[in-house]
Amino acid sequence: MAVLTAVVTRTATGEEFAVEFDGDVTMGRGRDAAIQLADPMVSRAHATLVMREDGALVVRDHGSTNGTVVNGTLVYGDVAIFGWPVSIEIGPFRVEISPAEEESTLRGEVVGWETGESTFDPPPIGATWLDTMNWRLVVDGEVALDVQSAAEFTILNYLCSVAPGVVSAQDLGDAVWGAGQWDFSMLQGIIAGIRGRLTAAVPGRRVIVNVPGSGYRIE
């Protein structure tokens, strides 16, 4: 089995480290993770990398709240990649996977779940979506917000990943701080800050909507 190198970069600061591996490895913030991504936005066992006999790298998201972005595609579950390098985004980290002793300009292709179909549809015109690489919220095709903290990123990524669905305040708070580690005023304060900046950037445009008795959603 080929030895692979994972180069991990915290995108906001440029901090970087590398890990070599030659078998199945787990990425996450837990102590047992071979590739440790120490940030509250990352699950303890967030995703696993599996090298198949046919040469494909399988990225397996373990049902994480925020999902895993593979070569620009948000996935929940398994996705198989052929070609190098493979770019993975988890929370505030970018992980570039390539053979340890080779460099290739061939971009990995997402071949999908069990069907081999792409798991990604480009955002429609007018959509609100999060540029996870650059930490920017795009509204109606224009950058409307620069994300300023990991908490803001987690909230916006969660809302965008399930849009137009509703996310409860409980789920949002637990995703940011962990169960039992926060109160509603903390969540309200961050959402109010995001809304204030969005009001200045896109006047009259509702982006984060409060759904009474249910939670929040992105429009």
C-alpha positions as MATLAB code, in Angstrom:
seq = 'MAVLTAVVTRTATGEEFAVEFDGDVTMGRGRDAAIQLADPMVSRAHATLVMREDGALVVRDHGSTNGTVVNGTLVYGDVAIFGWPVSIEIGPFRVEISPAEEESTLRGEVVGWETGESTFDPPPIGATWLDTMNWRLVVDGEVALDVQSAAEFTILNYLCSVAPGVVSAQDLGDAVWGAGQWDFSMLQGIIAGIRGRLTAAVPGRRVIVNVPGSGYRIE';
ca = [
       0.000    0.000    0.000;
       1.321    3.442   -0.956;
       2.464    5.823    1.739;
       0.433    9.024    1.687;
       1.136   12.459    3.117;
      -1.524   14.670    4.682;
      -0.552   18.340    4.842;
      -2.848   20.077    7.326;
      -3.295   23.850    7.208;
      -5.373   26.043    9.506;
      -6.685   28.368    6.821;
      -7.148   31.445    8.993;
      -3.556   31.517   10.277;
      -1.538   29.497    7.772;
      -0.235   27.156   10.503;
       0.782   23.864    8.900;
       1.929   20.348    9.755;
       2.280   17.059    7.864;
       1.433   13.434    8.702;
       2.486   10.342    6.734;
       0.298    7.227    6.807;
      -0.139    3.942    4.935;
      -3.432    2.573    6.216;
      -6.877    3.669    7.334;
      -6.663    6.806    9.468;
      -9.170    8.893   11.371;
      -9.262   12.683   11.306;
     -10.785   14.526   14.248;
     -10.170   16.362   17.487;
     -10.162   13.222   19.633;
      -6.944   11.997   21.201;
      -7.111    8.750   19.232;
      -7.279   10.490   15.838;
      -4.160    9.873   13.727;
      -4.644   13.277   12.094;
      -5.579   15.573   14.955;
      -7.633   18.652   14.121;
      -7.892   20.485   17.420;
     -10.896   22.766   17.114;
     -14.438   22.733   18.579;
     -15.867   22.793   15.047;
     -14.394   19.334   14.404;
     -15.985   16.135   15.735;
     -13.880   13.798   17.881;
     -13.909   11.221   15.069;
     -14.944   13.416   12.156;
     -13.885   11.394    9.100;
     -11.802    8.391    8.070;
      -9.491    7.966    5.083;
      -9.515    4.507    3.467;
      -7.261    3.474    0.551;
      -9.031    0.970   -1.702;
      -7.300   -1.739   -3.727;
      -8.351   -0.058   -6.995;
      -6.367    3.046   -6.018;
      -9.293    5.191   -4.934;
      -9.111    7.160   -1.711;
     -12.382    6.911    0.194;
     -13.255    9.789    2.503;
     -15.853    8.663    5.046;
     -17.689   11.349    6.999;
     -19.018    9.921   10.271;
     -22.296   11.830   10.347;
     -20.645   15.032   11.546;
     -22.729   18.131   12.151;
     -20.746   20.267    9.728;
     -20.017   17.644    7.101;
     -16.770   17.268    5.175;
     -15.843   19.145    1.999;
     -13.926   17.026   -0.535;
     -12.506   18.809   -3.596;
     -15.143   21.510   -3.135;
     -18.002   19.068   -2.600;
     -19.898   18.938    0.706;
     -20.418   15.269    1.561;
     -22.121   13.335    4.348;
     -21.098    9.694    4.133;
     -18.630    7.986    1.760;
     -17.077    9.492   -1.352;
     -14.405    7.858   -3.558;
     -11.659    9.909   -5.207;
      -9.300    8.952   -8.044;
      -6.240   11.124   -8.701;
      -4.044   13.411   -6.679;
      -3.986   15.663   -4.795;
      -7.175   15.322   -2.777;
      -8.284   18.432   -0.903;
     -10.399   18.021    2.238;
     -11.900   20.801    4.347;
     -13.007   20.096    7.911;
     -13.979   23.103   10.017;
     -11.128   25.635    9.884;
      -8.660   23.116    8.419;
      -7.636   22.216    4.895;
      -6.045   18.775    4.450;
      -4.176   18.042    1.201;
      -3.569   14.329    0.544;
      -0.988   13.098   -1.976;
       1.495   10.222   -2.379;
       4.451   10.750   -0.048;
       7.096   10.447   -2.780;
       5.188   11.761   -5.765;
       3.686   15.024   -6.894;
       0.866   15.154   -9.375;
      -1.040   17.954  -11.050;
      -3.982   15.670  -11.704;
      -6.957   16.936   -9.744;
      -8.914   14.259   -7.915;
     -12.372   13.619   -9.276;
     -15.359   13.038   -7.034;
     -17.036    9.913   -8.349;
     -19.809    9.942   -5.801;
     -21.475    7.682   -3.291;
     -22.462    4.170   -4.350;
     -23.754    5.332   -7.749;
     -20.625    7.069   -9.062;
     -22.585   10.295   -9.513;
     -21.424   13.704   -8.346;
     -22.653   14.706   -4.893;
     -22.379   18.432   -5.658;
     -24.789   20.843   -7.315;
     -23.523   24.404   -7.844;
     -25.393   26.971   -5.735;
     -28.317   28.412   -7.707;
     -28.391   32.099   -8.540;
     -29.755   33.946   -5.529;
     -28.649   31.287   -3.089;
     -26.906   31.975    0.190;
     -23.864   29.745    0.657;
     -20.657   29.607    2.645;
     -17.258   29.739    0.959;
     -15.585   27.380    3.425;
     -12.114   27.874    1.973;
     -12.076   31.659    2.406;
     -14.553   31.963    5.304;
     -16.978   34.190    3.403;
     -20.770   34.158    3.182;
     -22.063   34.703   -0.347;
     -25.544   36.188   -0.751;
     -27.150   36.607   -4.184;
     -23.823   36.033   -5.894;
     -21.869   38.617   -3.895;
     -19.637   38.301   -0.831;
     -21.743   39.749    1.983;
     -19.804   38.729    5.078;
     -16.286   37.850    6.171;
     -16.605   35.222    8.900;
     -14.714   36.436   11.976;
     -14.645   33.463   14.344;
     -14.906   29.688   14.543;
     -18.291   30.070   16.246;
     -19.643   32.148   13.342;
     -18.249   29.632   10.861;
     -19.902   26.702   12.643;
     -23.289   28.431   12.800;
     -23.267   29.555    9.168;
     -21.893   26.257    7.860;
     -24.563   24.311    9.745;
     -27.378   26.548    8.487;
     -26.135   26.547    4.889;
     -25.574   22.783    4.832;
     -29.223   22.037    5.653;
     -30.855   25.002    3.882;
     -33.723   25.576    3.430;
     -34.247   23.386    6.467;
     -34.488   24.691   10.016;
     -31.827   24.115   12.689;
     -32.869   24.311   16.327;
     -31.117   26.693   18.689;
     -30.167   23.667   20.783;
     -28.399   21.982   17.867;
     -26.586   25.180   16.886;
     -25.375   25.858   20.413;
     -24.257   22.265   20.933;
     -22.345   22.355   17.631;
     -20.439   25.483   18.686;
     -19.765   24.916   22.383;
     -20.825   21.361   23.204;
     -23.873   20.109   25.099;
     -24.358   21.845   28.441;
     -21.526   24.317   27.833;
     -23.552   27.331   26.685;
     -26.686   29.381   27.258;
     -29.122   30.990   24.822;
     -27.723   34.497   25.301;
     -24.352   33.317   23.935;
     -25.971   32.051   20.738;
     -28.179   35.127   20.422;
     -25.161   37.395   20.754;
     -23.285   35.755   17.880;
     -26.321   35.619   15.596;
     -27.113   39.267   16.372;
     -23.562   40.219   15.410;
     -23.820   38.343   12.111;
     -27.202   39.900   11.353;
     -25.938   43.383   12.111;
     -23.111   43.084    9.587;
     -25.410   41.493    7.018;
     -27.919   44.332    7.395;
     -25.187   46.790    6.476;
     -23.978   44.643    3.562;
     -27.337   43.627    2.050;
     -29.988   46.105    3.304;
     -33.517   44.753    3.272;
     -32.400   41.173    2.584;
     -33.375   38.575    5.179;
     -30.575   36.027    5.457;
     -30.804   34.363    8.881;
     -34.475   33.900    9.684;
     -35.841   33.120   13.137;
     -38.551   30.445   12.939;
     -40.617   30.806   16.147;
     -40.661   27.637   18.207;
     -38.324   25.842   15.803;
     -34.973   27.589   15.361;
     -33.186   29.308   12.494;
     -32.822   28.915    8.757;
     -30.905   30.548    5.902;
     -32.677   32.284    3.023;
];
